[in-house]
Amino acid sequence: MGLRWAVREPQLGDVRSLVEAELACFEDPWPPPFFISEILAEGRFNRVLVEPAGALVAYLFCAWQFLDLHVLKVAALPVRRRQGLGRTLMELAERHARESGGESLTLEVRPGNLAAIALYEGLGYDRVGRRPRYYANGDDAVIMTKRISG
Ligand SMILES: CC(C)(COP(=O)(O)OP(=O)(O)OC[C@H]1O[C@@H](n2cnc3c(N)ncnc32)[C@H](O)[C@@H]1OP(=O)(O)O)[C@@H](O)C(=O)NCCC(=O)NCCS
């Protein structure tokens, strides 16, 4: 990752920045209470990437579901895309899952989100199914999984 960004766990003081970033990254952004409850919850793997001056540029929220680490959210600010931030965060999640004895990582993605699908496929995730009308606007979700053991 070099010296351009630092990685750390998000804190409650990051919620304002996360909500701002979320508005720039998603058409169905998480509201502030979602971030607060994920930051405070047990059994999570959450990380933010911050620039040397402290500005948040990318973030990842994951939750364990038995031995599967579920990637709830990964995003990079639009002006910081294609600089390896998304891949860096996904690799951190995978390393954490391996070191914790996890068996797999799973996520949902919109079929039309070609950037995200390219990222996940490049990391070895397979399309394993579809959740009909998963998103608020009625879009299906593609389910993608990467097995890391067994
Ligand atoms: C998906 C997202 C997180 C990728 O983050 P990123 O930091 O730009 O991704 P990276 O720079 O790490 O890209 C890693 C690889 O993914 C693929 N990729 C990423 N963006 C791509 C795009 N727009 N088109 C095609 N491939 C893309 C490429 O293979 C890329 O490797 P390369 O740059 O060496 O070619 C980012 O586009 C984003 O925040 N999107 C909005 C939020 C979102 O949709 N999140 C996922 C929800 S499931």
PDBQT file of the ligand as one rigid body, heavy atoms in Angstrom, charges set to zero:
ROOT
HETATM    1  C1  LIG A 201     -15.870  -0.948  -6.393  1.00  0.00    +0.000 C 
HETATM    2  C2  LIG A 201     -14.865   0.026  -5.779  1.00  0.00    +0.000 C 
HETATM    3  C3  LIG A 201     -14.844  -0.176  -4.270  1.00  0.00    +0.000 C 
HETATM    4  C4  LIG A 201     -13.475  -0.282  -6.337  1.00  0.00    +0.000 C 
HETATM    5  O1  LIG A 201     -12.547   0.503  -5.615  1.00  0.00    +0.000 OA
HETATM    6  P1  LIG A 201     -11.172   1.021  -6.280  1.00  0.00    +0.000 P 
HETATM    7  O2  LIG A 201     -10.322   1.496  -5.179  1.00  0.00    +0.000 OA
HETATM    8  O3  LIG A 201     -11.458   1.968  -7.380  1.00  0.00    +0.000 OA
HETATM    9  O4  LIG A 201     -10.605  -0.337  -6.894  1.00  0.00    +0.000 OA
HETATM   10  P2  LIG A 201      -9.055  -0.705  -7.136  1.00  0.00    +0.000 P 
HETATM   11  O5  LIG A 201      -8.320   0.495  -7.604  1.00  0.00    +0.000 OA
HETATM   12  O6  LIG A 201      -8.521  -1.414  -5.954  1.00  0.00    +0.000 OA
HETATM   13  O7  LIG A 201      -9.213  -1.718  -8.362  1.00  0.00    +0.000 OA
HETATM   14  C5  LIG A 201      -8.798  -3.080  -8.272  1.00  0.00    +0.000 C 
HETATM   15  C6  LIG A 201      -9.193  -3.764  -9.557  1.00  0.00    +0.000 C 
HETATM   16  O8  LIG A 201     -10.618  -3.831  -9.675  1.00  0.00    +0.000 OA
HETATM   17  C7  LIG A 201     -10.987  -3.662 -11.042  1.00  0.00    +0.000 C 
HETATM   18  N1  LIG A 201     -11.722  -2.412 -11.221  1.00  0.00    +0.000 N 
HETATM   19  C8  LIG A 201     -11.921  -1.440 -10.289  1.00  0.00    +0.000 A 
HETATM   20  N2  LIG A 201     -12.678  -0.451 -10.817  1.00  0.00    +0.000 NA
HETATM   21  C9  LIG A 201     -12.941  -0.794 -12.095  1.00  0.00    +0.000 A 
HETATM   22  C10 LIG A 201     -13.666  -0.188 -13.134  1.00  0.00    +0.000 A 
HETATM   23  N3  LIG A 201     -14.262   1.018 -12.986  1.00  0.00    +0.000 N 
HETATM   24  N4  LIG A 201     -13.757  -0.831 -14.321  1.00  0.00    +0.000 NA
HETATM   25  C11 LIG A 201     -13.170  -2.013 -14.497  1.00  0.00    +0.000 A 
HETATM   26  N5  LIG A 201     -12.432  -2.653 -13.545  1.00  0.00    +0.000 NA
HETATM   27  C12 LIG A 201     -12.347  -2.057 -12.356  1.00  0.00    +0.000 A 
HETATM   28  C13 LIG A 201      -9.704  -3.628 -11.830  1.00  0.00    +0.000 C 
HETATM   29  O9  LIG A 201      -9.355  -4.971 -12.145  1.00  0.00    +0.000 OA
HETATM   30  C14 LIG A 201      -8.739  -3.056 -10.798  1.00  0.00    +0.000 C 
HETATM   31  O10 LIG A 201      -7.406  -3.368 -11.062  1.00  0.00    +0.000 OA
HETATM   32  P3  LIG A 201      -6.525  -2.385 -12.021  1.00  0.00    +0.000 P 
HETATM   33  O11 LIG A 201      -6.793  -0.966 -11.606  1.00  0.00    +0.000 OA
HETATM   34  O12 LIG A 201      -5.125  -2.853 -11.762  1.00  0.00    +0.000 OA
HETATM   35  O13 LIG A 201      -7.028  -2.658 -13.405  1.00  0.00    +0.000 OA
HETATM   36  C15 LIG A 201     -15.201   1.497  -6.162  1.00  0.00    +0.000 C 
HETATM   37  O14 LIG A 201     -15.464   1.574  -7.539  1.00  0.00    +0.000 OA
HETATM   38  C16 LIG A 201     -16.390   2.077  -5.399  1.00  0.00    +0.000 C 
HETATM   39  O15 LIG A 201     -16.242   2.600  -4.319  1.00  0.00    +0.000 OA
HETATM   40  N6  LIG A 201     -17.603   1.994  -6.018  1.00  0.00    +0.000 N 
HETATM   41  C17 LIG A 201     -18.798   2.567  -5.373  1.00  0.00    +0.000 C 
HETATM   42  C18 LIG A 201     -19.206   1.748  -4.181  1.00  0.00    +0.000 C 
HETATM   43  C19 LIG A 201     -19.491   0.317  -4.577  1.00  0.00    +0.000 C 
HETATM   44  O16 LIG A 201     -20.174   0.052  -5.553  1.00  0.00    +0.000 OA
HETATM   45  N7  LIG A 201     -19.006  -0.623  -3.759  1.00  0.00    +0.000 N 
HETATM   46  C20 LIG A 201     -19.213  -2.031  -3.957  1.00  0.00    +0.000 C 
HETATM   47  C21 LIG A 201     -20.580  -2.406  -3.507  1.00  0.00    +0.000 C 
HETATM   48  S1  LIG A 201     -20.870  -4.169  -3.672  1.00  0.00    +0.000 SA
ENDROOT
TORSDOF 0
